[in-house]
Amino acid sequence: ARQSAAALRWADDCVFGSRKVLMAGVRQQPDLLSRASEDLRCDRDIVLAAVKQEGAVLRYAGPRLQADWQVARTAVENDGRALEHACEVLRGDRHVVLTAARQNPEALTHATPEAFEHNDVLLAAAAVKHCPDVLSDTSEGLYNLSKVRNVVLAAVSQDGMLLRLAHANLCDDQQVVMAAVSQKGAALQFASESLRDDAEVVLRAVQEDWHALEYASKDLLAERSIVVAAVGQSLEALKLLPESVAGRFWTDPSIWGDPEVVLDLVAQDGRLLRHAAPEVAKDREVVMTAVEQSWEAYRHATLDVREDREIAFAIVAQDAQALAHVPEKLRADRRVVLAAVRGHGRALEHATPWLRRSREVVLQAVRQDPSALAFASPELQASPELIAAAQGRAAGPSEAAACATAAEPALQRPLEPPGAAANPPEPSEREGHVGTVRMLDPEGEEGTYTGPLDTQGRAEGEGEFVYEDGERFVGRFSAGVMRRGVLYSQRTSRPRDTMADGQWTPKIAESIVKAFPVHKASCRAVQRVAGEAARKAAQETRAAKEGAAAKKAAERAARIRGALERRPLHRALCGWRKATFEKHLIDTFTTWRAAAEWRTRRRLDAEWKEKFLGVHMEPPEGLSVLATAPAPLSAAKPRSEDSRRLWSVVGGEGRGGIIVRELESTASAALPLRLATGATVEELDLRGNRLRFRRVEGQGPDAGWVSLACD
């Protein structure tokens, strides 16, 4: 029993007549009290030791101990349901019942009616805190709880539907009913008739659950506060209202003129914004809530709110085709259009012509939906790069070259700002007409051109282009594009730099930054372009298999791709040709990279020769090696040359070492090779600088590896 009380289960009953044995047993196995003798079942110490471990064994105690207050209290502290085995007097004792209820509320089912005569709030709180539905018991004792106000109030605060078990007097108590409907609006059905006609109680119930309208008095269904509280949760509540009230709801100015009420309504259905008063339809918060629920509400907002960029973002995020309904000002906004075409590529159809000529916008649209290419400008529709993107692949070097040719008309065409297409310049009646037009330079900066115009109103010939900050470009224009000339600073009449066909000053981007600090931002962009072009040129060079022609083609592809990705930074380059500038940068970076690769190759070759062409090894004592064996060069150094070369292993006497050198001889010898001392070379591991031998006669090691050590 001291080691395991379970062993007593197989002991004879006479053993349990011993007080000492039984005391040791019940401390580990309390149910052994059931096998105790009648005398020991009345032993207070033994029973107390047992109920401390398991309160339910109180059933095996003698009647005198079941009526013992301390024993019963100890038992219910361990298990509240042990109250069932206490004597009737203790099952009505306030303290014992309270202790049992705190441990397990179900213990109240074993309490006598006398226990509830105390009307103890602590007892009620203990009952409803853990088990609110204890009131549903139909026993006489528990039914009395339904008459205790504090008990019912605590119960309905946790489950309002328990109001159905309360006494009729408490169902007419406003505080009790308010607590019930605040927890569960449908509990209004168990309230008295007078409270279902109370506006305050009904409003609290409807605010918790609009379905409570079904149990409210018909006279209260026309109250504005109750109707708004119900319909604000669900429009289905209109079905529970009389037809006269529901019909008046849609035209009631007190409802649709209240921003807070409209905010709740449009949160359910954004299209209800059409019923809102004009001053409410201007409220940005109301409109934003409506369009987030349904973008169709955007049509019913006022014009000043519809021009809000964030609201436009909200509707195109739901349905990109909503771009057709935003004002033209926002359809010319690059960010809004990009957000739309990323969600639905065919939204490009509703963008302005200005953005349908943007390569970035069209590329995003085509990646989302290849059919969007049909809405791009004609020159971009012919772009092999965009065609390849629509087919889900990248354009190769040859396609990139063709892309540059196809994009040439677009690069020559002057860019027009949004809205300029609606008011094009009047075409000249004759060739060489002199006039003034507003236009953009290739970098996208606006200015005024004065000089000859062609029949389409574009700059053609020698003219002057004046920027907004006063800088001037004087030179040759063709088809509306700057060709060559002189760029003058706004602070001096001296030319900043000149550019002529095929002639330019070879300066890299750092020199430009130092020479023209005004354009540091633009020059940093040039540096980024140059870096990208150099990296792409290096990638194309590595991809080329062989030959100078492949290298030139790769460099040209990188230059063209860079030119297509970024428009010419004309002002940053001070009128120089962008293609010539990029060629210089690419040549510079390519030459540097080639030199670096050449130096790396020389270093690796030197290390390899030092490692493999001048190595020494020390053979084991008593072993001299004299043999010649072939080995492919790929084992030591990956190379495409002829591998029919021999590695000669020459050994001397003693520990002088073995020299390995490369021979040009085409002779071959087959492994294994017989060594001078009767050992055989089984394997040459030139990558690991070692050879393996096996002795066949003589003295010395039987087998092993011989390491090759560098000089």
N, C-alpha and C positions, 0 to 999 in steps of 0.2 A: 504493500500500500504506500510505503514511503517513496518507492521508485515510480510506480504507476498505479493510480487508483482504479484504472480500468481493469486491473487484474482481479479486483474484488467482485466483479460481475459473476465470476465463476466460483466464488467462495460459497461455502455452506451458510445457511441462514443463521446457524448458531454463532458464526463469527460476528454477526452484526449485533449480538447482545453485548459485545465489549464496547464500552464508551470510548476508550482510547482509539480503537480501530475505526469506529464510526466517525469520530471527530476528524481523524486524518483523512478519511474517505470523502466526506461531504465538502471539505475545503477544495477538492479537485473535481469531484463528481457529485454535485448537490442532489441529483435525483436518487442517490443511494439512500436518501432519507426514507424512500418508500419501502425499503426492506428492513428498516429498523424495528426494533421491538416497541410495544406500546409505551413502555416506560421511557425509552430514549426519545420517542416522538414528543414527549412532553418535557424533555430536557431543554430548558430555555437557551443555554449556550450553544447546544448543537443546532437547534432550529435557527438561531440568529446567524450562525456561521453559514448555514445552508442558504437562507434567503438573501444574504449579502451577495452570494454568487449568482443566484437565480431566484427571482421573486416568485415565480409560478409554483415552486415547491411548497408554498404555504398550504397547498391543498393536503399535503401529507402530515402537516403538524397536528397535534392534538387539539381538541376543541378549546381547551383552556388557553393555548398559545394563539389560536386564531382570534381570540377575543382580547389578546394582549396588544395595547395601543402601540408600544414601541416595536414589537415584532411586525405588526401590520404596516406601520409607517415605513419601516426598513424595507419590507417586501415591495410596497408600491413605489418607493423611490427607485428600485431596480427595474420594476415592470409594473406600469400602471394598471394593466389588466389583472394583476393579482388581487385587486379590490374585490373581485368576484368571490374569492375564497375567504375573505374576512367575515367576521360575524355581522349580523344585521345592524347591530348598534354602531359598529365602526363604519359601515357603509353609509351611514347617515351622519358621521362625524365630519364637521366642516374642514378640519385640518387634514384629515386622512384623504378625504375626497379631493380637496384642493391639490394635495401633493400628487395624487394619482392622475388628475386631469392635466396637470402641468407636464407629467411624463408621457401621457398618452390620452388625448381627448376622448378616445373611445371608451375609456374607463367610466365615463359618466353614464353609460348604459347600465352599469351595475350599481349605481348609487340609488339610495332610497329617496322617496319624495321629501323626507325630512332634510336632506342635504340642501335642497333648493329653497327651503323656507328662510334661510339666512339672507337671501337676495344679495349675495356677496359679488361685488363688481369684479374682484380678482378672479373668482371662480368663473364668471361669465367670460372675462377676457381670455383666460386660459383655454376655455372651451372653443371660442370662435377664432382665436388667433391661428391655431393649427388646423382646425376642422370646422369651417363655417357651416357646413351642411349638417352639423350635429342637431340643429333645430328641426330637421326633417324627420327625426325619430318620432314615432307615434306613441311612445310610452307616456304614461301620465306625468311622470316626473319631468321629462324633457319638454313636454307640451307646455308645462308651466313657464318654461323659459321664454316662450313667445309672448308672454304678458309682461316680461321685464323689459322696460324701455332701454336701459343701458345695454342689455344683451342684444336686443334686436338692432339697436343703432350700430353697435360694433360689428354685427354680422352683415348688415346691408352695406356697410362702408367697404366691405371686401367683396361682396357679391350682391349686387342690387336685386337680382331675381329672387333672393331669399325673402323679399318683402311679401311674397305669396304665403309664407308660413307665419307671418306676424298676426297678432290679434287685430281684430277689426278696429279697435280704438287706436292702435298704433298706425294703421293704414290711413288714418285721418290726421295724423300728427305731421305738420308741415316739415319740421326738422328731420324726422325719420324719412319721409318720402323724398325730400330734397337730397339727402345722402344717398338714397337708393338710385334715383334717376341720374345723379351725377356720376355714379359708377356704371349704370346700365340704363340707357334711355328707355328701353322697352319695358322697364319696371313700372312705367306710368300706368300700365294696364291694371296693376294691382292696387293703385291708389283709390281713394274714395272719390265719389262723384264731384264733391265740392272742390277737391284738389285738382282734378282733371279739368276744372274750369278756372283754375288759378293761372293767370298769365305768367307769373314768375316761375312756377313749377313747370309749366308746359314749355316755356322758352329754354329752361335748363335741360329738360329732357331732349328737345329737338336739337339743341346745340351738341349734345352728345351723340345722338343718332336721329337722323331725319325721319326714320321710319316711325318714330313716336307720334308723328302727325296723325297716324291712324287711330290713336287712342285719345287724342285731345278733343275737347268740346268743339262742336261745330261753330260755336259763336267766336272762337278764337282763331279760326282759320283765315280770317280776313285781316288779322293784325300784321302790320308791315314787318315788325321785328321778327315775328315767328316765320313769316313767309321767306324773308331774306335769309334767315338762319338755315332754313331747310333747303331752299333752292341753291344757296351758296355751296352746299355740299354735293348736291346732285340735282340735275334738271328733272330727274324722274319724280322728284317730289311734287312737281306740278300736277301729276296724275292723281295725287291725293287731295288736291284742292278743288273747291267748287269751280264749275266752268266760268262763272262770272269773275271770280278772283283770278283764275289762270289767264283769262283773256285780257284782263286789265294789267296784268304783270308786264306784258311786252310794250306797253305805251305809258307806263307810270314814270313821269319825269323825276320823281323823288328817288327812284331806283336807278335809272340809267344816267342820272346826273350826279350820282355819288361815286367818286373814284374807287373807294374801298369796296363797295358792293360790286361794281363792274370788274374790279380786279379779281374777285372770287369767281365771277361768272365766266370771264374769258379764260381763266385757268382751266376750266372744264371744257370749254369749246371756244377756241379763239375767234371763230367766225361770228360770235355774238357781238363783236366790236361794232358791227354795222348798226346795232341798236343804240350804241352809246351816244350821249350828247356831244356836240362838236368840241366843247371845251374839254371833255374827258378823252376824246379821240386824239387830242394833242399831248396828253400825258405820256411821256416817254416810257415810264415803268409799265403802264397799262398796255401800251402797244407792244413792248418787248415781251411781256407775259403772253399776250395773244399770239404773236407770231411764233413764239417758241412752242405753243400748243398746235398751231396750224398756220403755215405760212400764208394761206389764203387771206388771213386777216389783214395782211399788208395792204391789200387793195382798199381797205376801208379807213386807213390812217390818213391824216392830213399830209399835204405835200412836204411841209417842213420836216415832219418826222420821217417821211419816207426817204429823205435825202441823208438820213443818219447812216454812216458807214457801218456801225456795229449792228444795226437792225438789218441792213442788207446782208451782212455776214451771216446773221441768224437764219435768214430765209434760204439763202443758197446752200447752207449746210444741210437743210432738210431736203430741198429739191433744187438741183442746179438749174432746172428749166425755169425756176422763178426769176432768173436773171432777166427774162424778157419783160418783167413788170417793174423793174427798178428804173429810176430816171436815167436819162442818157449820161448825165454827169457821172453816175456810178458805173454805168456800163463801159465808161472809158477809164475807170480806176483799175490799175493793174492788179492790185491785191485782191479786189473783189472778184475780178474775172478769173484770176488764178485759183481762188478758192472754189469757184463754180466749176471750172473745167477739170479740176482734180477729182470732183465728185461725179461729174458727168461730162465727158469730153464734148458731146454734141452741143453743150451750152455755148460753145464758141460761136455758134450761129448768131447769138444775140449780142456779141461783143461789137464794139465799134470797129470800123475798118482800120483805124489806127492800131488796134491791138491784134487784129487778124493778120497784120503784117509782122507781128513780133515773133521771132523764132522761139523765144522761151515759152510764151503762152501757147503757141501752136504745138510745141513739143510736148508740153504737159497734157494738152487735150488729146493728142494722138496716142500717147502712152496709155491713157485711160480708155479711149475708144478710137480704134484706127479709122473708123468712118468719119471722124471729125476733120480729117484732112480735107474733105470736100468743102469746108467752110473757110479754109485758109486763103490767103491772097494767091493769085495765080502763080507768082514767082516761087512761093513756098510750096505750092502743090507740085511743082516740078523738081523740088529739091530731093536728090537721091538719099540724103541723110534722113529726111523726114519720112520718105517712103520706106527706108529700111527700118526706122523706128516703128512705123505702122505694121510692118511684118514681124516685129519682135526680134530684130537682130541689129547688130552694129554695122555701120558703113565701113567698108574697107578702104585702102588707100586710093584705089582707082575710082571708087564711088565718091570719095571725098574730093578728088580732083574734078570730077564731073559736077559735084555740088557747087564748087567755086564758080565754074563756068555758068551754071544755071542761076546762081545768085547774083551774077554781075549786074543784070538789069536792076535788081532790087537795090544794090549798093549804089548804083548811079542815080537812082530816083531820089529826089529830095524828100526828106521826112516832113510830114505835116503834123502839127499838134492837134489834139482832140478838138473837134469843132471846126477845123479849117476846111474840112471837106465840104461843109455846108455852104461856105462862101469862097469858092476858088477864085484865084485872080483872073481878071478878064484877059482872054487871049489877045495877043497882038494881031493887028491886021496885016502886018508885013514883017519880013525877016529883018532882024537887027534893030527892032524897036527898043529904045532906051526907056527904062522905067525903074520904079522902086517897089520891092516886094518884101514881105516878111517871110523868113525861112529858117531852117535849122541847119547847123553844120553837121558833119558826119558823127560828131560826138553827142548830138542831141541838144546843143545849146542854141538858144534863139538869138536872132539878130536881124539887121536890116541890110538888104542887098541893093546896091545902086549900080546900074550898068545895063548892058544889052540883054534883051529877053528874046527867047525864041517864040514860035507861034503858039506854044502851050503855056506861055507865061513863066518859063523857067530861065534861070540865069545861064547865059550863053555868051562867052567872050571875056574880054578884059573888063573887070569891075572891082568894086570895093564892097567888103562885108564888114559891118560895124556891129560889135557885140554890145550887150547891155552895159558892161562896165567900161566901155570906151575903147577897147582894143580894136584894131583894124587889121583886116587881111586884104591885101591888094594883090591881085594876080589873075590867073586864068581860071574861068569857070566853064564847065561843059555839062550839059543836061542837068543843071542845077546842083552840081557837085564841085567842090573846090579841087582843082587839079594841082597847080603849082603857083608860087608867088612869094610874097614877103608878109610876115606877121609883125605889126608894129605894136609896141607897148603903149599903154594908156598914159605913161608918164614921160615919154620921150618920142620924138619923131624918128629916132634911129631905128633901123630894122633890127629886130631881135635875131633873126636868122633867115637865110634864104634857102630855097630849094629849087632845083632844076631837074629836068628829066635825066636820070642816070647819075646824078652828082649829089653827094651829101657828105656831111662831116661825120666820120665814124666815131661816135661816142656811145658808150654803153649807158645804162639807166642811171648809174651812180653819178656820172658826169652831168647828166641832164638835171638831176636834183640839185647839184651844187651850182650849176650855171643859172638855173631858173627856179629859185626857191618859192616863187609865187605859186608854182604848180606842183608842190610836193605831193599833194593827194593824187593828182593824175599820174605823176611819175611812179608813185608806189603801185598804182594799178598797172603801169607799164612793167614794173619789176615782176609783178605777179604773172602777167601775160608771158613775159620772157621766161620765167621759171617753169611755167606750165609747158610752154613750147619746147624748152630744153628737155624736160622730162619725157615728153611725148616723143621727141626726136630720138632720145636714147632708147626708149622702148621699141620704137620702130626699127632702130639700128640693130638691137639685139635680136629682133624677130627676123631680120633679113638673113637668108641662108649664106650667101656669099656674093662677092662682086661689088664694085663701086656703084654700078647702076642701081642695085637694090638699095644701097645706102642713100643715094640721092633721092630716090623715089620716096623713101621713108621720111626724109627731112622735108620734102615738099608736102607730103600728106600732113605732117605735123603743123607746118606753117599755114596751110589752107584751113585745117581744122581750128587752129587758134584764131584765124581771121574771121571764121564764121561764128565762133562762140562769142567774140567781143567785137564791137564796132570799132573802127579806127579811132584811136585817141589822138585826134588831129592837133588839138591845141597843145597837148602835152608833148607831142613830138615836134612842135614848132614848124609845122608844114612839111615835115619830111615824109617820105613814103613809108607807110606802115610795113608793107611787105619787105622793103629793103632793110628797114630797121630790124625786123624779126630775123631776116636772113643773117644779118651781122651777128645778132645775139646767138642764134642757133649755131653758126659757124664757130663762134667763140666758145660756147659751152661744149660743142662736139669736139673741138680741138683739145680743150682741157680734159674732157673725159677720155679721149683716145690716148692722150699723154699719160694720164693716170693709169689706164688699163695697161699701157705698154710698160710703165715702171713696175706695176704689180706683177706682170708676167715675167719680167727680167728677174725680179726678186724671187719669185717662186721657182723659176728655172735654176737660179743659183743655189737655192736651198735644196732643190731636188738633186742636183749634181753633187753637192757636198754630201748629201745623205746617202745616195745610192751609187755614186761613181767613185767615191773615195772612202770606203768603209773598211774597218779592221775588225777581226774577231779573234778571240783567243780559244783555240781548241782545248779539249781536256788533255791532261798530262799524258804523254806517250802516244798522242794521236797527231799525225801529220797528214794533211789533205793535199792531194794533187789530182784534180779532176776538172772536166769541162762539161757543162750542162746547159741546155737551152731553157729559156723561160720567156713567155710573152711579155712585152713591155707593159701591157695593160695591167699586169699584176702589180706593177710598181708605180707606173705613171700613165694615166689614161691619155692616149695620144693616137692619132689616126695614121701614124707612119707604119712602115713595114715592120712587123713584129718578128721577122726572121733574123734575130740577132742573138748572140750567145753571151752568156755570163760565165766568165772564167774564174774558177775558184782555185787559187794557187796557195799552197801552204808550205811553210818552212819547218825546219826542225825546231824542237823545243816549244817555247811559248812566245815565239816571235810574232805570231798573229797570222791571219789569213787575209789576203787582199782580194777584193772583188772589183773587177773593172769591166767596162762594156767593150765588146769586140765588134768589129765591122764584118767579121767573117760570116759567110753564109753557110758554113759547115754546121752540121747538127749532130748531136749525140743524144742518145735516148737514156732516160732514167730507168733504173737506178745506175749510178756510177760507182765503180769500185775504187776505194781509196787505197793509198799506199800501205796502210797498216792493217788492211783486212776488214775495214768498215765500209759500209755501203750507204751512199746518200739516197734517202728515200724521198725527200721532198725539199724543194727550195721555196721558201716564203720570203719573197723580196719585199712585199709590203710591210711585213713585220720584221725585216732585217734578220732573218735567222734561217738555218737549215737543220733538218732532222737526219740522223744517221742511225745505223744499226750495225753492231759489230758481228761479224761472221766467223772471225778467227783471231788468234792472238790474245793479248791482254788489254785490259782497259774497261771502260764502261760498256754495258751491253747495248744500250740505246739511249737516245735523248736528243734534245735540241741544243744547237750551238748558236748563241746570239751574235749578231753582227753589231759592233759598236762603232759610232762615228768617230772620225779623227778628233 
